[in-house]
C-alpha cells in the first residue's frame, strides 16, 4: 500500500500525520518545534518526528511516496526554501533537500494558506469545485487559490496576499506591512483587538474591559451581549472583509469562497455581514452562483492540508 | 500549410484576419456589422466576411484549422454564447455552431478583454511571461488573465472584472453597475470625462471648456498645458488605477501587467503615477520583479487577439 506524510511546521509545534492515498489519516504525531534552538535542531526535530510516526504506525518508509510540508511564509515553494518567517529560526533555508535525502522520497513545501487551500479543496469544504479561494482570517489575513483544479502560486509563490490589498485608500490606519488601508489592518484578529483597546482607553461608554488584554474573542462576546462599541468594531471589520470577498469574486469568478482561521470561529454573524456586502456591491452574474462557506478542517487544517499537498503534487 | 482566422466582432465593424501558425497576418478584411439589422444579418455578415477574406487570400478554407472570435461581453465562452452586449443585437445567441457548420472547422469565442490578453501574451508585449494580467482602460475598465501560460476564465467566463472591484468604500460615486466606489467609476475614460463636465459647469477656474463634449482626451491636453483642475482629475484617476494595479499584483503575483485601451494612449504620465502608487502601497517581494508595460497591439488588439485565441485553443 502507498502512503503520504503531511507536516505542519509551526513556531511552537511540529504536527505530523500519515495518510493513505484517499486522505484517511492513519497515525498522528506531535512534538515541540524548539524554534529557539536554531535551524539544525528544528530540522532534526522534523526528521525525528517522521521517524516516530513511522514507528508508531508500523508502516515502511519505502511505501511513503511523498511528504508535504506546510510552513509560515514568506517562502519559495518552487525551490523548497523557507525565506524568513517571524516565528522560526530559518533564513533562506532549503528544508526540502535534507528531508528528501534522509527518507529518499519526494518532498514538497508550501505556505500555510496554500496548504490549507489545498486541504479544503481535496479533503474539506471545497471538494468538487474548480475555482476556489481560501481566506484565512486570524492574526493576519491571507489566502490561497485553487484555479482550474490546481493550486495557483504566482511568480514568487506569494499569490493571494489578500490581506495586503488596499481596501480603503482614504484610511490613515497603518498595516504591519507599512501600507495604509490594507484589508488586514481592518479585518484581522489583531486589528479587531487593537480597535477594542483604543475604545477601552478612550472615554467611550462600553462594556469592553481591559481584562488582561482585549482580543477579538472579547469583542465578539461583548457584541453578542449588546455592547454598541463592540458591535460597531465587529461589524466594521466584517464589512471590510465582505468587500475583500466581493472583490475576490469579481477578480477570480470563483465557484466557492472558504473562510477559515481563528476569527471565523465567530460563525454566522460574520457570514451574514459578508453576504450583505456581496449583495450590495457584487456583480450578480458572478456572485449568485458562488457559495461562501466556513472551512471544514478547523484546527487540523495545517496537517491535513500538508497531506493534501503531498497527494496533489505526487498525483 | 495551416492557417487560422481571427474575427473582431464590434458594434460598428467586423474585422477579419487570416494568419499562419506563427501569427503572421497574411490578409485582412473589414466590413460593417449592421448591428441595427438584427442577429441573422450580423451572423451572415460574419460569414460573408470570412468568405471574402478567403477569396482575397487565394487560400483554401480546408487549411483553416480554427477560427477565433472576440466579442463584447457578457458572454459564455465555454458554450460559445453571446449573452447580451449593449452594442450588438444578440441575446443568448449561439454564434459558434452556425459558423462551425458553415466552414467545417473549429470555432472559439471569448470576450474582448480575454482576447486582447491572449493577443498580448502570444504576439505582443507579454511574450515569454507565465503570469500576466491585461488591463483595458477605455470606456470601461476591464481585464484578462494569463496564469501559468493559459487564459484563466473562471466559473462564468467573466474573471478579471477589475473595473467593478470596490476601490473606495467611502465614495458616493456610483458606477454604471450600480455599486458605489468601483475602479471603473474613477479611472475609465467615461468617468474622467464626467469629472471634467462637472468642473466645467461649476464655477471653478479651469481652461477646460465644454467644447462639443469634454472627453478624457481634452482633460489630458489641458493637464499638459498646466490646468490645475485637469491635472487633479487626471492624477486622481491614475492614482485609483495604480491602486487597482497594486492590488492585482498582490492577488495574482504576476510577472507583468500590460495596460491598453484608449485612456492608456496618454502614455508615460499614466505609467509614472501607477508606479508611484505601487512603490507606496505594494509588497516589495512581489512588485519589484513585476513589469508594468503598455500594450503593444494597439488598435489591432481585437483582431490579432482573435487570431491568438484560435492559435492557443487549437494547439
Boltz contact constraints between the chains, C-beta under 6 A:
constraints:
  - contact:
      token1: [A, 131]
      token2: [B, 154]
      max_distance: 6.0
  - contact:
      token1: [A, 131]
      token2: [B, 155]
      max_distance: 6.0
  - contact:
      token1: [A, 154]
      token2: [B, 131]
      max_distance: 6.0
  - contact:
      token1: [A, 154]
      token2: [B, 252]
      max_distance: 6.0
  - contact:
      token1: [A, 154]
      token2: [B, 253]
      max_distance: 6.0
  - contact:
      token1: [A, 155]
      token2: [B, 131]
      max_distance: 6.0
  - contact:
      token1: [A, 155]
      token2: [B, 253]
      max_distance: 6.0
  - contact:
      token1: [A, 155]
      token2: [B, 255]
      max_distance: 6.0
  - contact:
      token1: [A, 156]
      token2: [B, 253]
      max_distance: 6.0
  - contact:
      token1: [A, 156]
      token2: [B, 285]
      max_distance: 6.0
  - contact:
      token1: [A, 156]
      token2: [B, 286]
      max_distance: 6.0
  - contact:
      token1: [A, 158]
      token2: [B, 253]
      max_distance: 6.0
  - contact:
      token1: [A, 158]
      token2: [B, 286]
      max_distance: 6.0
  - contact:
      token1: [A, 159]
      token2: [B, 252]
      max_distance: 6.0
  - contact:
      token1: [A, 159]
      token2: [B, 253]
      max_distance: 6.0
  - contact:
      token1: [A, 161]
      token2: [B, 250]
      max_distance: 6.0
  - contact:
      token1: [A, 161]
      token2: [B, 283]
      max_distance: 6.0
  - contact:
      token1: [A, 164]
      token2: [B, 250]
      max_distance: 6.0
  - contact:
      token1: [A, 164]
      token2: [B, 283]
      max_distance: 6.0
  - contact:
      token1: [A, 165]
      token2: [B, 247]
      max_distance: 6.0
  - contact:
      token1: [A, 165]
      token2: [B, 250]
      max_distance: 6.0
  - contact:
      token1: [A, 166]
      token2: [B, 243]
      max_distance: 6.0
  - contact:
      token1: [A, 166]
      token2: [B, 281]
      max_distance: 6.0
  - contact:
      token1: [A, 168]
      token2: [B, 169]
      max_distance: 6.0
  - contact:
      token1: [A, 169]
      token2: [B, 168]
      max_distance: 6.0
  - contact:
      token1: [A, 169]
      token2: [B, 243]
      max_distance: 6.0
  - contact:
      token1: [A, 170]
      token2: [B, 170]
      max_distance: 6.0
  - contact:
      token1: [A, 179]
      token2: [B, 281]
      max_distance: 6.0
  - contact:
      token1: [A, 243]
      token2: [B, 166]
      max_distance: 6.0
  - contact:
      token1: [A, 243]
      token2: [B, 169]
      max_distance: 6.0
  - contact:
      token1: [A, 247]
      token2: [B, 165]
      max_distance: 6.0
  - contact:
      token1: [A, 250]
      token2: [B, 161]
      max_distance: 6.0
  - contact:
      token1: [A, 250]
      token2: [B, 164]
      max_distance: 6.0
  - contact:
      token1: [A, 250]
      token2: [B, 165]
      max_distance: 6.0
  - contact:
      token1: [A, 252]
      token2: [B, 154]
      max_distance: 6.0
  - contact:
      token1: [A, 252]
      token2: [B, 159]
      max_distance: 6.0
  - contact:
      token1: [A, 253]
      token2: [B, 154]
      max_distance: 6.0
  - contact:
      token1: [A, 253]
      token2: [B, 155]
      max_distance: 6.0
  - contact:
      token1: [A, 253]
      token2: [B, 156]
      max_distance: 6.0
  - contact:
      token1: [A, 253]
      token2: [B, 158]
      max_distance: 6.0
  - contact:
      token1: [A, 253]
      token2: [B, 159]
      max_distance: 6.0
  - contact:
      token1: [A, 255]
      token2: [B, 155]
      max_distance: 6.0
  - contact:
      token1: [A, 281]
      token2: [B, 166]
      max_distance: 6.0
  - contact:
      token1: [A, 281]
      token2: [B, 179]
      max_distance: 6.0
  - contact:
      token1: [A, 283]
      token2: [B, 161]
      max_distance: 6.0
  - contact:
      token1: [A, 283]
      token2: [B, 164]
      max_distance: 6.0
  - contact:
      token1: [A, 285]
      token2: [B, 156]
      max_distance: 6.0
  - contact:
      token1: [A, 286]
      token2: [B, 156]
      max_distance: 6.0
  - contact:
      token1: [A, 286]
      token2: [B, 158]
      max_distance: 6.0
